[in-house]
């Protein structure tokens, strides 16, 4: 199964160009590239909206996604309104009836999608994930989530905007007895980390990228990218494609 992940669209209303960046043009560029690649699934891992979730923006995104005719899946980020996102896209809530989390059952590996829109992962999701991992002993698994489950060596983001209870999520993943491939966004960088059984990949934003070496916020460049992910029973092959 081939999944293309894009993240951190940060779309505003029509005509809005934050940092003088035409984010709607960026979105169209990435959709054109994604459609040409013809993945089995396009997954957007959160922060669809610029600052806060707005119905008008979600409706625009839905219209553009459906025009590609590609199957797609969504996650909520901290700049989204999870309830509004689920309402506009007709998405089901997770088992706790509150958050947007689910599994992708048609994949050759177990795939779990989590909700960290409130800067933390809920206890109900941690329990749900733990229960599922117990049924997947010695089997590689894949997780999509907006926030990285560990600090990533990006001083500004690690200090200011990490997942508040990242240690709880990473503990659940570290307890699994096989590789865990985690694909996320939020940090606006291309970064990866190998820690025990965890392999974490941060995908760049469709807005701008920050300089991961700087202690304070600094824009590094404005190129955008998607992550091309191939799931096989024996593991995962992935690569970054700049657009």
N, C-alpha and C positions, 0 to 999 in steps of 0.2 A: 504494500500500500504506500502510495506517495502522497505526502502532505506538504503543502507550502504554508509556512507560517509568516504572517505579517503582524506588526504590532505598533501600538502607540501612534495611531493616525492623527489624533489631536485635531479633528476637523471642527471648524467653526461655522457660523452661518455664511451664506453666500456673500462673497466679496471681502470677507475678513482674512487678512494676511498677517498673522502674528510673526514678529521678527522679519517682516517683509518677505515671508515665505508663503507661496501659494500652495497651501496644504491640500486643497482640492485637486490641483493639478498633480501633485505628488501621488495622491490616491488613484487618480486616473492612470498615471504612469505605471504604478505597481500592479493595478488590475489588468492592464494591457499585457504586461510581462507575465503575469500569473496565468491569464487565459491562454497565452501562447504556449505555456509549459504544460497545460492540461493535466493538472494533478487530480488525484482521486478526491481530495478534500482541500479546501482553503480554510485555514484556521486563523482567526484574528484574536490575538491574546491580550485584549484590553486597551483601555484609554482610546476609545473610538472618538470621544468628544474632546474639544479643546480644553475646557476648564471644568464644566459640569455637564451632566447628561441633559440633552434637550430633545424633545420629540421631533422637531423639525429636522435636526441633524440625523437622528436615527432613521427617520423615514427616507432621507436622501441616501444614506448608506445602504439601506435595504433595497432601494430602487436600483442602485448601481450594482450591487451584488447579484441581484436576480437577473440583471441584463447580461451577465457573463454566462449564465446557465450552468455555473459550477456549483457542486455541493459545497456548503460552507458551514462552519461552526464558529461560535463566539464565546469569548470570556469577558467578564467585567473587570475593569481596572479602577484605580482610585479616582479617576476623572470621569467615571461613568455613574449613572443612576441605574443600579441593577434592576429595580422594579420596573422602571420605564423601559429599559432595554428588553426585558423579558416580555413586556406588554406589546411593544411595537413589533418585535420579531416573532411573537407567538411561541416563546420558549417555555418549557416546563421548569418549574422550580425543582431543586434537589429534594431528597427524601425528608429534609427538615422543614420543607415548605417555605423557606426563607431565601436561600442562596442559590446561585446558578452553578451547580456542579453535577457532573455526570460522567459516564464511561462511554467510550466509542467501541461498541461490541463487534463491529465488522472487521476490525484491524487484526493482523496476524499476531500482534503482541497486545497485552492488556494496556489500554490507554485511559488515563484518568485526567479529567479537566476540573480544575478547582477555582474557587471564587475567593479572591483576596481584595475585593473592592473597598473594604473598610480598613485597609492597611494591616489586617490580621486575618488569619484563617480560623474559622469557628471550630469549637470543640466537636460539634456534630460532624463536620467534614473530616476532622482528624480521626474520629471513631469509625466513620464510614470507610475511609481509606485504609485504616489498619485492618478492618475486618476483611476487606477485599484482598489485601496483600497476603493475609494468612492463607487464603485459598490458592495463592500463586507461588508456592514454595519453589525455589530454584529456577524461577522463570523471570527473564528480563522484563521490566515494565517501563512505560513511558508516561510522563506527567507533563501536562501543559498548565501553566499558572502565570498570572501577570507578574508577581514579585518573585525574585530569586529566593530559594529556601535557605540560602547561606549568604554571608557577606562576600562580596565579589572583588575586593581590592580596588574599589572605586571610591576614594575618600569622601567626596561630596555626597554621593548617594548613600553609601554605607552609614555615614554619620547623620544625615538629615532625613532620609526617606526609605529606610529598610522596612521589610516586613517585621512588624513589631514582635511577633512571636515566632520568628524564623527558626529558633532552636527547637520548638515543638514539632514543626513540620519536618525539619531535617532529622530529628530523632526517629520519627515514624519511618522515614525513607531509609535511614541507616540500619534500621532493624530488619529490613528485608534482606534475604540471603542470596540476592542476585543483583546484577547491574540495574540501576535506576537512571534513566535518561530524562533529564528535566529541561524543558524548553520554556523560556520566559521572555519578558521584555522589561519595561519600566525604567531601566537604567540609561537608555539612549546611548548604548555602546555595543560594540562587538566584543564579547568577552566569554571565555570559557574557564571552567574549573573542574578538576578531577580530585575528588575527596572521598577516599574509601570506595564504596560501591556507587557513589554519586558521580554522574557526569552532567554538569550544568552548563547550558548554552544560553547566553543572553543575546537576543536578536536586536539589531539596530532599529531605531524608530523610523517611521515614515515622515518625520518632522525635521529633526536635526540631531546630530550626535554631539555628546559632550566629551571634553578631554578627560579621560579617566585618570590621568596622572596628577591633575590639579586638586588642591585641597578645597578650593572654592569653585563655584559654578563658572564654567567657561565653555563656549561652543567651539568644538574642534572643526567641524565641517558640516555641510548640508546634503551630503550624498545619502541616498536611501537604499535599502536592501530588503531582500526576503531570504528566509531560510528554507532550503529544499531538503526534505527529510524522507528517507526511504526506510520503511519498516519491514523487517524480515523476521521470521520465526527465531533466528539465531541472534538477532541484534539489530542495530540501527546504523545506517550510513547517512551522514548529513553534510551539507556544505552551504556556505553563504554566497548569495548572488547579489552583487551591486547593480543597481539599475541606472 
